[in-house]
């Protein structure tokens, strides 16, 4: 079973830069759910139930009995279906290398690799497995390329702006959350912390110097920006979007109210979600202000969300929430960070500045 292996560093590089690589994770469903990498396929050699039974046997009867049970469980039709899935995945990208790994690059991935070879296909086993890949991910997070932070009050259109640039990292997309009390996506769950970090590492690995990311708090929903990376964000040079509160309220209205409704979310459910989130910040808003905003919110939802003639009813409470809560938080947060401001201006001027800056960096690299 001396089949070829690939160092974890090279495997991480391939995984982060080549989406055509077949990367098979043979850990159990539970292990995968707890922590995995983007662009990997989870086709377990042992299911969660199998691992439970093997672990119990190991504790009561010892390692040899546990190994014997493992081989018995992974046999017959189950084994054939599993190998067929691995082989079909490998064949789906015949011009690119295929990799396979388990937790440490040990018994599970060795067996899987051997069975794939017995079926006439080639697959590289990742040396050190998931643990090795995770080690490379942490290195990428600790040593990112130089970057610029895009700042601006809530509703400034920061996410929309960075997606117009050549080089950016979207932390909120990686966390599957928009980064505020109202930022959760209905019906969607956020990744586990380690998976979020792995996705961040993959994004950082392939990005060029002078990339841009949004200013964020340390927590994006339940995902925590890694401490070492956040420590780089705090003093990073900044570009600041300056946008009037009413314009920002309109941005919020379109993204958080109109878009979900147009996408099929029932109006009562949408209203209840907003009311619940306002209630969550009652202590910070103050009881009277919280009640005022909730009353305005309730009244606004009596009107047609998609009829622009009634937009002001929604904009009134959104603007009040921005100026009485979010803007104060943002100003306080900025006061704690010692950043060099590279540029301030409206949305379009900030986009032009950042795009030109990245273009200059690109050409400087070409000239070297």
Beta strands, then each sheet from edge to edge (+ up, - down):
strand 1: 5-6
strand 2: 22-25
strand 3: 41-42
strand 4: 98-101
strand 5: 124-126
strand 6: 147-152
strand 7: 168-169
strand 8: 211-214
strand 9: 219-220
strand 10: 223-224
strand 11: 238-241
strand 12: 341-345
sheet 1: 1+ 5+ 4+ 2+ 3+
sheet 2: 7+ 8+ 6+ 11+ 12+
sheet 3: 9+ 10-
end
